[in-house]
Amino acid sequence: MSAIGRRTTLFSWIAMVLFTIVLSVFIGLRFEVGKDWHQYVYLYDLLGSMSLGEALMTTDSGYALMNWIFGQQDMGPNSVFLVCAIILSVGIFLFAKETPYPWMAIAVAIPHIVTVMAMDHVRQATAVGFILIGLAYLARDRVWPFLICVLLGAMFHRTSIIVFAFGMVLISKNKFLIYPIFAAAGAVMFQSLLSDRLDLYSSRYIESEFYGSRGALLRLLLNAMPAVGFLVFRKRMVMNPKYLKVMTYMAWTSILLVVILPLSPSPVIIDRLGKYFLPVQMLFFPYFLSIFRGYGVRCAIAAVMTFYLFFTQVYWLSKSPLAQDYWMPYQNLSF
């Protein structure tokens, strides 16, 4: 009932906290679930056997440091997965509670962010977790914590630095400085965060068919459609102006990625970038629900939304060869 009632009860808050804990365990203690699970286990063993300097040069610094510390203590790869899962789960919780209907926002996160990203793209899911935490701060008009969280996310997957550009708009007092700031910051960020890994991304995402993204267009469209809805109805959504501005930029970018996709030499890179804008649909669904008046109407709309999310989840798990090979059956170390 929390999905259709604006007031969040004490029971609902307790349930959300418990759900966050369960979700962290569900993601973090999974065993041999996800296409890249064995690669992340190998990376844990590799980084743990290196010196700290070598580890930091091997992959993104935040993820490298975490693996190196846990590897030195011989805590096992699932210790890394669990911490990353906690970051994402807390991000989902904090972001959701800033929406009119938190449980609906959480439900939106399950099919893609939790089931696909968190189970397979560990570093990028962690970066999204930090972005969600940052957006929760921004919803309360706290710009600098938002920027710090985005930078922390970039330490786990450097491509997430793209979101930092939106925050720079908020700290510029002069609108004529925005474009030079974007250009200068983009050049600096590319040089410091992306250029030394461009060959790696090229070999993994452009040249290798193994990392092909056959469903890229569908995934981008599934986020672009809520983005269009957000842009249409955003004037009816009551939220912090700075928060609204950033989410508007993210919505436009979600749509732009669909346009760019056919022109890109690698659909996978565009697909991966699109994942940083998944918070748009987490925001749109609960705010769209809040537009309707009447308990019965909201119940009906919430039921349609829930069915849609449930259908996308079940369809992918049952029809995707990738899901059948790497996600099913689900295994967890705790049970």
C-alpha positions as CSV (number, residue, x, y, z in Angstrom):
1,M,0.0,0.0,0.0
2,S,3.0,2.3,0.4
3,A,3.1,2.6,-3.4
4,I,-0.2,4.4,-3.5
5,G,-0.2,6.3,-0.2
6,R,1.9,9.4,0.2
7,R,2.5,9.1,3.9
8,T,5.4,6.8,4.9
9,T,4.6,5.0,8.1
10,L,7.1,3.8,10.7
11,F,6.4,0.3,9.5
12,S,7.2,1.2,5.9
13,W,10.5,2.8,7.0
14,I,11.5,-0.3,9.0
15,A,10.5,-2.5,6.0
16,M,12.6,-0.4,3.6
17,V,15.7,-0.7,5.9
18,L,15.2,-4.4,6.2
19,F,14.8,-4.7,2.5
20,T,18.0,-2.7,1.9
21,I,19.8,-5.2,4.2
22,V,18.3,-8.2,2.4
23,L,19.1,-6.7,-1.0
24,S,22.7,-6.2,0.0
25,V,23.0,-9.8,1.0
26,F,21.1,-11.0,-2.1
27,I,23.5,-9.1,-4.4
28,G,26.7,-9.3,-2.4
29,L,26.8,-12.9,-1.4
30,R,25.6,-14.4,-4.7
31,F,27.7,-17.3,-6.0
32,E,28.6,-17.8,-9.7
33,V,25.8,-15.5,-10.8
34,G,26.4,-13.1,-13.7
35,K,28.5,-13.3,-16.9
36,D,31.5,-11.6,-15.4
37,W,31.5,-13.3,-12.0
38,H,34.6,-15.4,-12.6
39,Q,36.4,-12.4,-14.1
40,Y,35.8,-10.4,-11.0
41,V,37.0,-13.3,-8.9
42,Y,40.2,-13.5,-11.0
43,L,40.6,-9.7,-10.7
44,Y,40.3,-10.0,-6.9
45,D,43.1,-12.7,-6.8
46,L,45.2,-10.7,-9.2
47,L,45.0,-7.4,-7.3
48,G,45.5,-9.1,-3.9
49,S,48.8,-10.6,-5.1
50,M,50.2,-7.2,-6.3
51,S,51.8,-4.3,-4.5
52,L,49.4,-1.4,-3.8
53,G,51.0,0.7,-6.5
54,E,50.6,-2.0,-9.1
55,A,47.0,-2.6,-8.1
56,L,46.1,1.0,-8.4
57,M,47.6,1.1,-11.9
58,T,45.6,-2.0,-13.0
59,T,42.0,-0.8,-12.7
60,D,40.0,2.1,-11.3
61,S,41.6,3.3,-8.0
62,G,38.7,2.8,-5.6
63,Y,37.9,-0.7,-6.8
64,A,41.6,-1.6,-6.9
65,L,42.2,-0.3,-3.3
66,M,39.2,-2.2,-2.0
67,N,40.3,-5.5,-3.6
68,W,43.9,-5.0,-2.4
69,I,42.9,-4.3,1.2
70,F,40.5,-7.3,1.3
71,G,43.0,-9.5,-0.6
72,Q,45.7,-8.7,2.0
73,Q,43.3,-9.9,4.7
74,D,42.3,-13.0,2.6
75,M,38.6,-12.1,3.1
76,G,37.5,-13.5,-0.3
77,P,36.0,-11.9,-3.4
78,N,32.5,-11.9,-1.9
79,S,33.7,-9.4,0.7
80,V,34.3,-6.9,-2.1
81,F,30.9,-7.8,-3.8
82,L,29.1,-7.3,-0.5
83,V,30.6,-3.8,0.1
84,C,29.8,-2.8,-3.4
85,A,26.2,-4.2,-3.0
86,I,25.8,-2.2,0.2
87,I,26.8,1.0,-1.6
88,L,24.3,0.3,-4.4
89,S,21.5,-0.8,-2.0
90,V,21.9,2.3,0.2
91,G,21.9,4.5,-2.9
92,I,18.6,2.9,-4.0
93,F,17.1,3.4,-0.6
94,L,18.3,7.0,-0.1
95,F,17.2,8.0,-3.7
96,A,13.8,6.3,-3.3
97,K,12.9,8.0,-0.1
98,E,13.2,11.4,-1.8
99,T,10.4,10.4,-4.2
100,P,6.6,10.6,-3.4
101,Y,6.3,6.8,-3.5
102,P,9.6,5.1,-2.4
103,W,8.5,1.6,-2.9
104,M,7.6,2.3,-6.5
105,A,11.1,3.8,-7.1
106,I,12.6,0.7,-5.5
107,A,10.5,-1.6,-7.8
108,V,11.7,0.3,-10.8
109,A,15.3,-0.4,-9.8
110,I,14.8,-4.2,-9.6
111,P,14.7,-5.4,-13.3
112,H,17.8,-3.6,-14.6
113,I,19.8,-2.0,-11.9
114,V,19.6,-4.9,-9.4
115,T,19.1,-8.0,-11.6
116,V,21.4,-7.1,-14.5
117,M,23.9,-4.4,-13.4
118,A,24.5,-5.4,-9.8
119,M,24.8,-9.0,-10.6
120,D,27.2,-8.5,-13.5
121,H,28.7,-5.0,-13.8
122,V,30.1,-4.7,-10.2
123,R,32.2,-1.6,-10.7
124,Q,29.6,0.3,-12.7
125,A,26.8,-0.7,-10.4
126,T,28.9,0.7,-7.5
127,A,29.4,3.9,-9.4
128,V,25.6,4.1,-9.9
129,G,25.2,3.6,-6.2
130,F,27.3,6.6,-5.4
131,I,25.4,8.7,-8.1
132,L,22.1,7.7,-6.4
133,I,23.5,8.8,-3.0
134,G,24.7,12.0,-4.5
135,L,21.3,12.7,-6.2
136,A,19.6,12.1,-2.8
137,Y,21.8,14.9,-1.4
138,L,21.1,17.1,-4.3
139,A,17.3,16.6,-3.8
140,R,18.0,18.4,-0.4
141,D,19.9,21.2,-2.1
142,R,23.3,19.9,-1.2
143,V,25.4,20.4,-4.3
144,W,28.9,19.7,-3.0
145,P,28.1,16.3,-1.4
146,F,26.5,15.4,-4.8
147,L,29.7,16.3,-6.6
148,I,31.8,14.4,-4.1
149,C,29.7,11.3,-4.5
150,V,30.0,11.4,-8.2
151,L,33.8,11.6,-7.9
152,L,33.7,8.6,-5.6
153,G,31.7,6.7,-8.2
154,A,34.3,7.6,-10.8
155,M,36.9,5.9,-8.6
156,F,35.0,2.6,-9.3
157,H,34.2,3.2,-12.9
158,R,35.7,6.3,-14.5
159,T,33.1,6.7,-17.2
160,S,30.7,7.8,-14.5
161,I,32.5,11.1,-14.5
162,I,30.1,12.1,-17.3
163,V,27.5,12.9,-14.5
164,F,30.0,15.3,-12.9
165,A,29.5,17.7,-15.8
166,F,25.8,18.2,-14.8
167,G,26.9,19.3,-11.3
168,M,29.3,21.8,-12.7
169,V,26.3,23.7,-14.2
170,L,25.0,24.2,-10.7
171,I,28.2,25.8,-9.3
172,S,28.7,28.2,-12.2
173,K,27.2,31.6,-11.3
174,N,27.7,32.9,-14.9
175,K,25.8,31.0,-17.6
176,F,28.3,32.2,-20.2
177,L,31.0,30.3,-18.4
178,I,29.1,27.0,-18.6
179,Y,30.3,26.0,-22.1
180,P,34.0,26.8,-21.5
181,I,33.7,24.9,-18.2
182,F,32.2,21.9,-19.9
183,A,34.9,22.0,-22.6
184,A,37.8,22.5,-20.2
185,A,36.6,20.0,-17.6
186,G,35.8,17.4,-20.3
187,A,39.3,17.7,-21.7
188,V,40.9,17.4,-18.3
189,M,38.6,14.5,-17.3
190,F,39.3,12.6,-20.5
191,Q,43.0,13.1,-20.1
192,S,43.2,12.1,-16.5
193,L,40.5,9.4,-16.3
194,L,39.8,8.0,-19.7
195,S,42.7,8.2,-22.1
196,D,44.9,5.6,-20.3
197,R,42.1,3.1,-20.5
198,L,40.9,3.9,-24.0
199,D,42.8,1.0,-25.5
200,L,41.2,-1.4,-22.9
201,Y,37.7,-0.1,-23.7
202,S,38.4,-0.4,-27.4
203,S,39.5,-4.0,-27.2
204,R,36.7,-5.0,-24.9
205,Y,33.8,-3.0,-26.3
206,I,34.6,-2.3,-29.9
207,E,36.7,-5.1,-31.3
208,S,35.3,-8.0,-29.3
209,E,32.1,-9.6,-30.3
210,F,32.0,-11.4,-27.0
211,Y,31.1,-8.1,-25.3
212,G,28.5,-7.3,-28.0
213,S,25.3,-5.5,-26.8
214,R,22.5,-6.9,-28.9
215,G,19.9,-5.4,-26.6
216,A,21.4,-1.9,-26.4
217,L,18.6,-0.2,-28.4
218,L,15.9,-1.8,-26.3
219,R,17.6,-0.9,-23.0
220,L,18.1,2.7,-24.1
221,L,14.5,3.0,-25.3
222,L,13.2,1.6,-22.0
223,N,15.0,4.5,-20.2
224,A,14.3,7.1,-23.0
225,M,10.5,6.6,-22.8
226,P,10.3,7.5,-19.1
227,A,12.7,10.4,-19.9
228,V,10.3,11.8,-22.4
229,G,7.5,11.4,-19.8
230,F,9.6,13.3,-17.3
231,L,10.3,16.1,-19.6
232,V,6.6,16.4,-20.5
233,F,5.3,16.4,-16.9
234,R,8.3,17.9,-15.0
235,K,6.5,21.3,-14.5
236,R,3.9,19.4,-12.4
237,M,6.6,17.7,-10.3
238,V,7.4,19.5,-7.1
239,M,11.2,19.2,-6.3
240,N,14.3,21.2,-5.6
241,P,15.1,23.5,-8.6
242,K,18.8,22.3,-8.8
243,Y,17.7,18.7,-8.5
244,L,15.1,19.3,-11.3
245,K,17.8,20.9,-13.5
246,V,20.2,18.0,-13.2
247,M,17.5,15.4,-13.7
248,T,16.3,17.3,-16.8
249,Y,19.8,17.2,-18.3
250,M,19.9,13.5,-17.5
251,A,16.6,12.9,-19.2
252,W,17.7,14.8,-22.4
253,T,20.9,12.8,-22.4
254,S,18.9,9.5,-22.2
255,I,17.0,10.5,-25.3
256,L,20.2,11.8,-27.1
257,L,21.9,8.4,-26.6
258,V,19.1,6.7,-28.6
259,V,19.8,9.1,-31.4
260,I,23.6,8.6,-31.2
261,L,23.5,4.8,-31.0
262,P,23.2,4.1,-34.8
263,L,26.1,6.4,-35.4
264,S,28.4,4.9,-32.8
265,P,31.2,2.4,-33.8
266,S,30.4,0.6,-30.5
267,P,26.8,0.2,-29.3
268,V,28.2,-1.2,-26.0
269,I,29.9,2.0,-25.0
270,I,26.6,4.0,-25.6
271,D,24.7,1.2,-23.7
272,R,27.1,1.4,-20.8
273,L,26.9,5.2,-20.6
274,G,23.1,5.0,-20.7
275,K,23.2,3.1,-17.4
276,Y,24.2,6.2,-15.5
277,F,20.9,7.8,-16.4
278,L,18.7,5.0,-15.1
279,P,17.8,7.2,-12.1
280,V,15.5,9.1,-14.5
281,Q,13.1,6.3,-14.6
282,M,13.4,5.7,-10.9
283,L,12.3,9.3,-10.5
284,F,9.6,9.4,-13.2
285,F,7.5,6.5,-12.2
286,P,6.7,7.6,-8.6
287,Y,6.3,11.3,-9.6
288,F,4.0,10.3,-12.5
289,L,1.9,8.3,-10.0
290,S,1.7,11.3,-7.8
291,I,0.0,13.4,-10.6
292,F,-3.2,11.3,-10.4
293,R,-5.9,12.1,-7.9
294,G,-8.0,9.5,-6.1
295,Y,-7.0,6.4,-4.3
296,G,-8.6,4.1,-6.7
297,V,-7.0,5.7,-9.8
298,R,-3.6,5.6,-8.1
299,C,-4.1,1.9,-7.3
300,A,-4.9,1.1,-10.9
301,I,-1.9,3.1,-12.2
302,A,0.4,1.5,-9.6
303,A,-0.9,-2.0,-10.6
304,V,-0.2,-1.3,-14.3
305,M,3.3,-0.1,-13.5
306,T,4.0,-3.1,-11.2
307,F,2.8,-5.5,-13.9
308,Y,5.1,-3.8,-16.5
309,L,8.1,-4.1,-14.2
310,F,7.3,-7.7,-13.3
311,F,6.8,-8.6,-16.9
312,T,10.2,-7.1,-18.0
313,Q,11.9,-9.0,-15.2
314,V,10.3,-12.4,-15.9
315,Y,10.6,-12.1,-19.6
316,W,14.3,-11.4,-19.5
317,L,15.1,-14.2,-17.0
318,S,13.0,-16.7,-19.0
319,K,13.8,-15.8,-22.6
320,S,17.4,-14.4,-22.6
321,P,20.0,-17.1,-23.3
322,L,22.4,-14.9,-21.3
323,A,20.2,-15.1,-18.2
324,Q,19.7,-18.8,-18.6
325,D,23.4,-19.4,-18.8
326,Y,24.7,-17.0,-16.2
327,W,21.9,-16.0,-13.9
328,M,19.9,-19.2,-13.5
329,P,19.8,-21.0,-11.1
330,Y,20.5,-18.3,-8.5
331,Q,22.9,-19.3,-5.8
332,N,23.9,-17.5,-2.6
333,L,26.5,-18.3,0.0
334,S,24.1,-17.5,2.9
335,F,21.6,-20.2,2.0
